[in-house]
């Protein structure tokens, strides 16, 4: 009764330059599953009693079946995502949970009109309490540049505002419809003591602006073979105590 079924939509990241620690490039170019295949999977699972679903695995749901027009990320395809969500709800009409996984903040910042359409679709068909997980990783511009991260702090903030604009309202179960989740990764190349203060200042800015986050993940980097980070994660060990103190500060004063 409590099995969460994760529906995979695609593999591979549509970015032309990838984050230093990411293993998604190992899959090659983005390989999108057909919409009808995902719907059929949800229907089959539902027929066997599944009621909890998560549209997951993909690095950016907003880029599902996106179009490469030479920009930093593919241009979203709101029509495909509307077909996906409508099909899942029609196939699983009495589901208990329909949530999503990752969203790339640069997609929302670059294509706000298309992203607005997608947010409205998600809210129409999902269940409240949903999380759009943003891999921000760092608010330090030096770390962003050194690790080819996805978005600047300003772009992430714009994405947070966009999700709040449509998703911060109470849904049927009493939870906000959909809110951003923020992921930070420490120990990346170029990290300094200042990085921790910049990350904290960013979160304080979100808090002081009256914007909501569903949750904040604070992790240290895992450096996998074949990634630019491999063998270059000495900052994670060097800053271990600083990391733990900073993490506790965020939990006490931001969360």
C-alpha positions as CSV (number, residue, x, y, z in Angstrom):
1,X,0.0,0.0,0.0
2,X,2.9,2.3,0.6
3,X,5.0,1.6,-2.6
4,X,6.0,4.7,-4.5
5,X,6.3,3.9,-8.2
6,X,8.8,6.1,-10.0
7,X,7.9,6.6,-13.7
8,X,11.0,7.2,-15.7
9,X,10.5,9.7,-18.5
10,X,14.1,10.1,-20.0
11,X,17.8,9.8,-19.5
12,X,20.6,12.2,-20.4
13,X,20.9,15.9,-19.9
14,X,20.1,18.4,-22.7
15,X,22.8,20.8,-21.6
16,X,25.8,21.3,-23.9
17,X,28.2,21.6,-20.9
18,X,27.6,19.5,-17.8
19,X,28.2,20.0,-14.1
20,X,31.6,18.8,-12.9
21,X,30.2,16.0,-10.7
22,X,27.3,14.8,-12.8
23,X,27.1,11.3,-14.2
24,X,24.2,12.1,-16.5
25,X,26.5,12.7,-19.5
26,X,27.4,9.0,-19.4
27,X,24.0,8.3,-20.9
28,X,24.7,10.4,-24.0
29,X,22.2,12.7,-25.5
30,X,18.7,12.9,-24.0
31,X,16.7,9.8,-24.7
32,X,13.0,10.6,-24.2
33,X,10.4,7.8,-23.6
34,X,7.3,8.2,-25.7
35,X,4.4,9.8,-23.7
36,X,2.1,6.8,-24.4
37,X,4.7,4.4,-23.0
38,X,4.8,6.2,-19.7
39,X,1.0,6.4,-19.5
40,X,0.8,2.7,-20.3
41,X,3.2,1.9,-17.5
42,X,1.2,4.0,-15.0
43,X,-2.0,2.2,-16.2
44,X,-0.5,-1.2,-15.7
45,X,0.8,-0.4,-12.2
46,X,-2.5,1.1,-11.3
47,X,-4.4,-2.0,-12.4
48,X,-2.2,-4.0,-9.9
49,X,-3.1,-1.7,-7.1
50,X,-0.4,1.0,-7.2
51,X,-1.7,4.4,-6.0
52,X,1.5,6.4,-5.3
53,X,3.4,7.7,-8.3
54,X,6.4,10.0,-8.9
55,X,7.4,11.2,-12.3
56,X,11.1,10.8,-11.7
57,X,14.6,9.9,-12.8
58,X,14.9,12.7,-15.4
59,X,17.3,15.6,-14.7
60,X,14.6,18.2,-15.7
61,X,11.0,17.4,-16.1
62,X,10.4,20.8,-17.7
63,X,12.7,19.7,-20.6
64,X,10.8,16.4,-21.3
65,X,10.7,16.2,-25.1
66,X,12.2,19.7,-25.3
67,X,13.6,21.2,-28.5
68,X,17.3,22.0,-28.9
69,X,17.4,25.5,-30.3
70,X,21.1,26.2,-29.4
71,X,20.5,27.7,-26.0
72,X,21.8,26.6,-22.6
73,X,18.9,24.1,-22.2
74,X,16.2,22.7,-24.5
75,X,13.1,24.7,-25.0
76,X,10.2,23.2,-23.1
77,X,7.3,21.4,-24.8
78,X,4.2,22.2,-22.6
79,X,1.9,20.2,-24.9
80,X,3.8,17.0,-24.4
81,X,3.8,17.4,-20.6
82,X,0.1,18.2,-20.6
83,X,-0.5,14.9,-22.5
84,X,1.6,13.1,-20.0
85,X,-0.2,14.3,-16.9
86,X,-3.6,14.1,-18.4
87,X,-3.0,10.6,-19.6
88,X,-1.7,9.4,-16.2
89,X,-4.7,10.9,-14.3
90,X,-7.1,9.3,-16.8
91,X,-5.4,6.0,-16.4
92,X,-5.2,6.2,-12.6
93,X,-8.2,8.3,-11.6
94,X,-8.1,7.4,-7.9
95,X,-4.4,7.6,-7.3
96,X,-3.3,9.0,-3.9
97,X,-0.1,10.7,-4.9
98,X,1.3,12.1,-8.2
99,X,4.5,14.1,-7.6
100,X,7.5,15.0,-9.7
101,X,11.3,15.0,-9.3
102,X,13.9,17.3,-10.7
103,X,13.5,20.6,-12.5
104,X,16.4,22.7,-13.8
105,X,16.1,26.3,-12.6
106,X,17.8,27.6,-15.7
107,X,14.9,26.2,-17.8
108,X,12.3,28.2,-15.7
109,X,14.5,31.3,-15.8
110,X,15.2,31.1,-19.6
111,X,11.6,30.1,-20.6
112,X,9.2,31.6,-18.1
113,X,6.1,31.5,-20.4
114,X,6.5,27.8,-21.3
115,X,7.4,27.0,-17.7
116,X,4.3,28.8,-16.5
117,X,2.2,26.6,-18.7
118,X,3.9,23.5,-17.4
119,X,3.3,24.6,-13.8
120,X,-0.4,25.1,-14.4
121,X,-0.6,21.6,-16.0
122,X,1.2,20.1,-13.0
123,X,-1.1,21.8,-10.5
124,X,-4.2,20.8,-12.5
125,X,-3.4,17.0,-12.5
126,X,-1.0,16.3,-9.6
127,X,-1.6,16.0,-5.8
128,X,-0.6,18.8,-3.5
129,X,2.6,18.7,-1.5
130,X,4.6,18.4,-4.7
131,X,8.3,19.4,-4.9
132,X,10.2,20.8,-7.9
133,X,13.8,19.9,-6.9
134,X,16.3,22.5,-8.0
135,X,19.9,21.5,-8.3
136,X,21.3,24.9,-7.4
137,X,24.5,23.4,-5.9
138,X,26.1,26.8,-5.0
139,X,25.4,30.5,-4.7
140,X,29.1,31.3,-5.1
141,X,29.8,32.7,-8.6
142,X,33.3,31.3,-8.5
143,X,32.1,27.8,-7.8
144,X,29.3,28.1,-10.4
145,X,32.0,29.0,-13.0
146,X,34.6,26.4,-12.0
147,X,32.1,23.6,-12.1
148,X,29.9,24.6,-15.1
149,X,26.8,24.7,-12.8
150,X,23.4,25.1,-14.2
151,X,22.3,28.6,-13.1
152,X,23.4,31.7,-11.4
153,X,22.0,32.6,-8.0
154,X,19.9,35.3,-9.7
155,X,18.4,32.8,-12.1
156,X,17.6,30.3,-9.3
157,X,15.9,33.1,-7.4
158,X,13.7,33.9,-10.4
159,X,12.8,30.2,-10.7
160,X,11.9,30.1,-7.0
161,X,9.6,33.1,-7.5
162,X,7.9,31.6,-10.5
163,X,7.1,28.3,-8.7
164,X,5.8,30.3,-5.7
165,X,3.6,32.5,-7.9
166,X,1.5,29.5,-8.9
167,X,2.3,26.8,-6.4
168,X,2.4,28.4,-2.9
169,X,-1.4,28.1,-2.5
170,X,-3.1,25.5,-0.3
171,X,-4.2,22.4,-2.2
172,X,-6.9,19.9,-1.5
173,X,-4.9,18.1,1.2
174,X,-3.9,21.3,3.0
175,X,-0.4,21.4,1.7
176,X,0.9,24.0,-0.8
177,X,0.4,22.8,-4.3
178,X,4.1,22.7,-5.4
179,X,7.1,24.4,-4.0
180,X,10.8,24.4,-4.9
181,X,13.3,22.2,-3.2
182,X,16.9,23.4,-3.1
183,X,19.9,21.1,-3.4
184,X,23.3,22.4,-2.3
185,X,26.5,20.5,-3.0
186,X,29.7,21.3,-1.0
187,X,33.3,20.4,-1.7
188,X,33.2,21.5,-5.3
189,X,36.1,23.0,-7.1
190,X,36.7,26.6,-6.2
191,X,35.0,26.4,-2.8
192,X,36.2,28.6,0.0
193,X,35.0,29.7,3.4
194,X,33.2,32.5,1.6
195,X,31.1,30.0,-0.3
196,X,29.3,28.9,2.9
197,X,28.4,32.5,3.7
198,X,27.1,33.2,0.2
199,X,24.9,30.1,0.3
200,X,23.5,31.1,3.7
201,X,23.0,34.7,2.5
202,X,21.0,33.3,-0.5
203,X,18.7,31.3,1.7
204,X,18.2,34.3,4.0
205,X,17.3,36.4,1.0
206,X,14.6,33.8,0.0
207,X,13.3,33.7,3.6
208,X,13.2,37.5,3.9
209,X,11.4,37.8,0.6
210,X,8.5,35.8,1.9
211,X,9.1,32.9,-0.5
212,X,8.5,29.3,0.4
213,X,10.8,26.3,0.0
214,X,9.6,22.7,0.5
215,X,12.9,21.5,1.7
216,X,16.7,22.2,1.6
217,X,19.2,19.4,0.9
218,X,22.8,20.1,2.0
219,X,25.3,17.5,0.8
220,X,29.0,17.0,0.2
221,X,30.1,16.0,-3.3
222,X,30.6,12.4,-4.4
223,X,33.3,12.3,-7.1
224,X,32.7,9.5,-9.5
225,X,35.3,8.2,-12.0
226,X,35.0,9.8,-15.4
227,X,33.7,13.1,-14.1
228,X,35.9,16.3,-13.9
229,X,35.5,16.2,-10.1
230,X,37.1,12.8,-9.8
231,X,40.3,13.2,-7.7
232,X,39.6,16.9,-7.1
233,X,37.3,16.7,-4.1
234,X,39.9,17.7,-1.4
235,X,37.7,20.7,-0.4
236,X,35.1,18.3,1.0
237,X,37.6,16.9,3.5
238,X,39.2,20.3,4.2
239,X,35.9,22.0,5.0
240,X,34.2,19.1,6.9
241,X,33.8,20.9,10.2
242,X,32.8,24.1,8.5
243,X,30.3,22.2,6.5
244,X,28.7,20.5,9.6
245,X,28.5,23.8,11.5
246,X,27.0,25.6,8.5
247,X,24.5,22.8,8.0
248,X,23.3,23.0,11.6
249,X,23.0,26.8,11.3
250,X,20.7,26.5,8.3
251,X,18.6,23.9,10.1
252,X,18.2,26.2,13.1
253,X,17.8,29.6,11.5
254,X,16.4,29.0,8.0
255,X,14.4,25.8,8.1
